[in-house]
Amino acid sequence: MMTIDKFNFAGKKAIVRVDFNVPLNEEGKITDDTRIRGALPTLKKVLADGGALIIMSHMGKPKGKVNAKYSLSQIVDAVSAALGVAVKFAPDCAKASEAAAALKPGEVLLLENLRFYPEEEGKPVGIEKEDPAYEEAKKAMKASQKEFAKTLASYADCYVMDAFGTAHRKHASTAVIADYFDADHKMLGYLMEKEVQAVDNVLKDIKRPFTAIMGGSKVSTKIGIIENLMDKVDNLILCGGMAFTFAKAQGGKIGNSLVEDDKLQLALDIIAKAKAKGVNLVLGCDCIAADKFANDANTQVCDDKNIPDGWMGLDAGPKTQEEFKAAIKGAKTILWNGPAGVFEMDNFAAGSKAIAEAIAEATKEGAFSLIGGGDSVACINKFGMADQVSYISTGGGALLEAIEGKILPGIAAIRGDK
């Protein structure tokens, strides 16, 4: 497999798939530039070699339609500043051949949001799956997806896949495009190489004890990963909104807390499975409850199985925080995906901060710690502790699927795996 270090970009045009799906505030300003910074080593390598650079990404979920809210024009200045080069902008990613052809070595072109075209995701638009004509529409869309990928490929001499955050999707720009380059002209970027290595460290080269922390609002979105981890971890912390589904499943009163009522049996099954496999499952015992979903809400510490009516659990309580710390202390491999509470509100950030501090402490003592998923990354950055963990992954869903043991199409397309 060709690697980015072996390839000389001098006089070549490289089209690089990055993940610039960065969070923007109401004024269209970037609130967290982790993903842009993550792509810089790859982008700078192309320019340093004397190549020309075409950058492509998606932003948000515009569902195949042009939507100014998701325009990448909003980040041109930030990308220019990060690269130290004035970045040109192509307002239509599928009609950029002239702009691409005119690029000189050292110049940079950013394409408009790929997902403004339904072909990027390859899903038929405006037709329901139940419709008898859906299969035909899907076949037609797959054909036009190939044409769309071919158009993107035509802009450049080589292709670099550096968007780990979308590597689990078989989209035009993340996988299909690779078919239009031979093995010597397609490669993973530095970020992808590091991500693949970090996942291998957690799954294939496990140093024990291994503690995984899964947070977030829904158990349903994490079930695959929880089941895969059951065979690998020594300690499994389940926290955040999903914890209340477990509390209710065990007969608890959870007030107005988040819950998936159709997943109560699943929660009980997970508890039983952990017990059968000898996994130390940490669900916590208390929470910080609030009388409304707001930073200025009235709060009280309560037993997580006895939350008063009208109140909702928004963070891990003090006893639970101590349980988290105990399960993280002394671990040699740590995986964290998903916060322990509504960390965006300062009054409900203590649980997530306790986890971050315990991970930093264990890392200092020699653990390999992998933090992944948008919220966890924003969390560790909020606490200013990004430099105190081993590796921060830029991929949410991709990281989860890799940890579930799935083959990621974005990697398979470069490696030639089927």
Number of C-alpha atoms within 10 A of each C-alpha: 12 15 15 19 11 9 16 14 21 16 16 19 27 26 29 29 23 29 24 25 20 19 17 16 9 7 7 14 13 14 11 16 17 18 21 19 13 21 24 16 13 22 25 16 18 26 23 15 16 19 24 27 27 27 21 22 22 24 19 15 12 19 17 19 12 16 14 12 14 20 22 23 18 16 18 18 14 15 20 15 12 15 19 10 14 15 20 18 19 21 15 14 21 18 14 20 15 10 15 24 12 9 18 15 19 18 19 26 21 26 28 25 28 27 27 24 19 20 24 26 21 23 19 21 15 9 13 10 12 8 9 10 11 16 13 10 18 17 14 14 20 18 13 17 24 20 16 24 23 20 18 26 22 18 21 20 16 23 29 26 30 27 31 30 24 28 28 25 17 19 23 26 33 30 22 21 27 27 16 18 18 12 16 14 19 28 28 27 25 21 22 27 17 16 24 16 13 22 20 14 16 20 19 11 11 16 15 15 18 24 29 27 23 23 24 22 22 19 26 14 13 20 15 15 17 23 14 13 21 20 13 20 25 21 24 25 22 25 29 28 27 26 30 31 26 27 23 22 20 15 11 16 18 24 21 18 23 18 22 18 10 10 17 19 14 16 24 16 12 17 18 13 16 20 12 9 13 14 19 17 22 19 22 22 19 21 30 24 30 25 19 16 16 13 14 12 12 12 19 15 17 18 22 29 20 17 24 18 12 13 20 24 34 28 28 34 25 19 14 22 23 17 15 28 18 13 23 29 18 20 25 19 27 27 22 22 24 25 33 34 27 26 22 14 14 10 17 25 21 21 26 27 21 19 22 26 18 22 31 22 18 23 22 13 13 14 24 23 27 23 29 24 23 21 19 25 24 21 24 23 14 15 13 11 16 18 11 17 22 18 18 22 27 26 25 21 20 26 28 21 18 20 20 18 15 12 16 20 22 28 23 16 23 26 16 12 10 7
